[in-house]
Amino acid sequence: MNNELLVSDAAHFRIDYEINPYMHTEVQPDLDAAVAEHDAIVAAHRRAGRRVEYVPSAPQCPDMVFTANAAVVRGDRAVLGYPPPERKAEIAYFHEWLSGR
């Protein structure tokens, strides 16, 4: 298992569009609960000895909290993901963060 994780905070998590059968714009997440759950997951990874790095979330990117497909990284090289049109704005933020490493 990878010992380094990239996460983005859940501050802007919401459902603005429907890109899978589980997303419904009329059913919004409880942001306080989402942030608490996110923080608990990050804390569990840290307790397990993993290094957690943060890329700040962007207000116009409500799904940025889901970083799993942001990029594939090996050594000092990264290949950015190819998200659906609704998530394309995330690419610039992940590119900037990865370029600064």
TIDOVEX-974780 format. One record per residue (C-alpha): x, y, z; residue number from 1; residue in three letters. Coordinates in steps of 0.2 Angstrom, whole numbers, plus 2048, in hexadecimal, padded with zeros to 3 digits. Example, Ala and Ser with C-alpha at 12.3 -4.5 7.8 and 13.67 -1.06 7.14 Angstrom:
{{83E; 7EA; 827}; 1; "ala"}
{{844; 7FB; 824}; 2; "ser"}
This chain:
{{800; 800; 800}; 1; "met"}
{{806; 812; 7FC}; 2; "asn"}
{{80C; 81B; 80C}; 3; "asn"}
{{808; 82C; 804}; 4; "glu"}
{{7F7; 833; 801}; 5; "leu"}
{{7F1; 842; 7F9}; 6; "leu"}
{{7E1; 849; 800}; 7; "val"}
{{7D6; 859; 7FD}; 8; "ser"}
{{7CB; 860; 80B}; 9; "asp"}
{{7B9; 85E; 80A}; 10; "ala"}
{{7B5; 870; 80D}; 11; "ala"}
{{7AC; 872; 7FC}; 12; "his"}
{{7A5; 861; 7FA}; 13; "phe"}
{{793; 862; 7F2}; 14; "arg"}
{{78A; 85A; 7E4}; 15; "ile"}
{{788; 867; 7D5}; 16; "asp"}
{{786; 85A; 7C7}; 17; "tyr"}
{{782; 847; 7C5}; 18; "glu"}
{{790; 83D; 7BD}; 19; "ile"}
{{78C; 82C; 7C4}; 20; "asn"}
{{77C; 824; 7CA}; 21; "pro"}
{{780; 827; 7DC}; 22; "tyr"}
{{780; 83A; 7DA}; 23; "met"}
{{770; 844; 7DC}; 24; "his"}
{{770; 857; 7DC}; 25; "thr"}
{{761; 858; 7E7}; 26; "glu"}
{{769; 84E; 7F5}; 27; "val"}
{{778; 858; 7FC}; 28; "gln"}
{{784; 851; 808}; 29; "pro"}
{{785; 857; 81A}; 30; "asp"}
{{795; 861; 819}; 31; "leu"}
{{799; 860; 82B}; 32; "asp"}
{{797; 84D; 82B}; 33; "ala"}
{{7A1; 84C; 81B}; 34; "ala"}
{{7AF; 857; 823}; 35; "val"}
{{7AF; 84D; 833}; 36; "ala"}
{{7B0; 83C; 829}; 37; "glu"}
{{7BE; 843; 81E}; 38; "his"}
{{7C8; 848; 82D}; 39; "asp"}
{{7C5; 837; 836}; 40; "ala"}
{{7CC; 82E; 826}; 41; "ile"}
{{7DB; 839; 825}; 42; "val"}
{{7DE; 836; 838}; 43; "ala"}
{{7DD; 824; 835}; 44; "ala"}
{{7EA; 824; 827}; 45; "his"}
{{7F6; 82E; 832}; 46; "arg"}
{{7F4; 822; 840}; 47; "arg"}
{{7F8; 814; 834}; 48; "ala"}
{{808; 81D; 831}; 49; "gly"}
{{804; 824; 820}; 50; "arg"}
{{80A; 835; 81A}; 51; "arg"}
{{7FB; 840; 815}; 52; "val"}
{{7FD; 84F; 809}; 53; "glu"}
{{7F0; 85C; 806}; 54; "tyr"}
{{7EB; 865; 7F6}; 55; "val"}
{{7DF; 873; 7FB}; 56; "pro"}
{{7CE; 871; 7F4}; 57; "ser"}
{{7C6; 87E; 7E8}; 58; "ala"}
{{7B5; 885; 7EA}; 59; "pro"}
{{7B0; 881; 7D8}; 60; "gln"}
{{7B6; 86F; 7D9}; 61; "cys"}
{{7AA; 866; 7E5}; 62; "pro"}
{{7B1; 855; 7E1}; 63; "asp"}
{{7C3; 859; 7E4}; 64; "met"}
{{7C2; 850; 7F4}; 65; "val"}
{{7C3; 840; 7EA}; 66; "phe"}
{{7D5; 840; 7E6}; 67; "thr"}
{{7D7; 82E; 7E1}; 68; "ala"}
{{7D7; 831; 7CE}; 69; "asn"}
{{7E0; 842; 7CE}; 70; "ala"}
{{7F1; 83A; 7C8}; 71; "ala"}
{{7FB; 82B; 7C7}; 72; "val"}
{{80C; 82F; 7CF}; 73; "val"}
{{81C; 825; 7CE}; 74; "arg"}
{{82C; 82C; 7D5}; 75; "gly"}
{{82E; 83E; 7CF}; 76; "asp"}
{{821; 83C; 7C0}; 77; "arg"}
{{80E; 83E; 7C0}; 78; "ala"}
{{801; 83B; 7B3}; 79; "val"}
{{7F2; 845; 7B6}; 80; "leu"}
{{7E1; 83D; 7B6}; 81; "gly"}
{{7D4; 840; 7A8}; 82; "tyr"}
{{7C4; 845; 7B2}; 83; "pro"}
{{7B3; 847; 7AA}; 84; "pro"}
{{7AF; 859; 7A4}; 85; "pro"}
{{7A6; 85E; 7B5}; 86; "glu"}
{{7B7; 85A; 7BE}; 87; "arg"}
{{7C3; 862; 7B1}; 88; "lys"}
{{7C7; 871; 7BC}; 89; "ala"}
{{7CF; 866; 7C9}; 90; "glu"}
{{7DE; 862; 7BD}; 91; "ile"}
{{7E6; 873; 7BF}; 92; "ala"}
{{7E6; 872; 7D2}; 93; "tyr"}
{{7ED; 861; 7D2}; 94; "phe"}
{{7FA; 866; 7C5}; 95; "his"}
{{7FF; 875; 7CF}; 96; "glu"}
{{801; 86B; 7DF}; 97; "trp"}
{{80B; 85D; 7D7}; 98; "leu"}
{{816; 869; 7CD}; 99; "ser"}
{{81B; 871; 7DE}; 100; "gly"}
{{822; 861; 7E5}; 101; "arg"}
